[in-house]
Amino acid sequence: MSNIEFGTLTKDGGLVDVKIIKQSDILRCPQCIMVSSHYREDGTCKCDDKEEQAMMIKKWGYKKSDFKKAGK
């Protein structure tokens, strides 16, 4: 199983605020977001969270239609 490690690189080359997310969790996200804060501790993404959707629309250029479930 592959994991992806996210963190903040310090000036001296150290890594802090590390968060490890399974690659499979990221691939389950309908948008495949590569931002660690988009994932909950249980590995689920926040694409179903209204506040997260609003931020994604405002800051990342997504549209409301990007969050409609397939088949609806």
C-alpha positions in Angstrom: 0.0 0.0 0.0 1.4 3.4 -1.0 1.2 6.4 1.2 1.7 10.1 0.4 3.5 12.3 3.0 2.5 15.9 3.2 4.3 18.5 5.4 5.8 21.9 5.7 9.5 22.2 4.9 11.5 24.3 7.3 14.4 26.6 6.3 16.9 24.1 7.7 15.4 21.2 5.6 13.3 19.7 8.4 9.7 18.5 7.8 7.0 19.6 10.3 3.2 19.3 10.4 3.4 15.9 8.7 0.2 14.2 7.5 0.3 10.8 5.8 -2.6 9.9 3.5 -3.1 6.6 1.7 -2.8 6.9 -2.1 -6.1 4.9 -2.3 -7.9 7.5 -0.2 -6.8 10.3 -2.6 -7.8 8.2 -5.6 -11.3 7.7 -4.0 -11.8 11.5 -4.0 -13.9 12.5 -7.0 -11.6 15.4 -7.7 -8.3 13.7 -6.6 -7.3 16.7 -4.5 -3.6 16.8 -3.5 -4.1 19.0 -0.4 -3.8 17.2 2.9 -6.4 19.4 4.7 -9.0 18.1 2.2 -9.0 14.7 3.9 -10.4 13.7 7.3 -8.6 11.6 9.8 -10.5 8.5 8.5 -9.2 9.1 5.0 -12.5 10.4 3.5 -12.4 13.5 1.4 -14.4 16.6 2.1 -16.0 16.9 -1.3 -19.4 16.4 0.5 -18.8 19.2 2.9 -20.6 22.4 2.0 -18.0 24.7 3.5 -15.2 22.8 1.7 -17.2 23.1 -1.5 -17.6 26.8 -1.1 -13.9 27.3 -0.6 -13.0 25.1 -3.6 -15.3 27.1 -5.8 -14.0 30.5 -4.5 -10.3 29.7 -4.3 -9.7 26.8 -6.7 -12.1 27.6 -9.5 -14.5 24.6 -9.1 -18.1 24.9 -10.1 -21.2 23.7 -8.2 -21.8 21.1 -10.9 -18.4 19.5 -10.0 -20.0 18.2 -6.8 -23.1 16.5 -8.3 -23.0 12.8 -7.8 -22.9 10.7 -11.0 -26.3 9.4 -12.0 -28.3 12.3 -10.5 
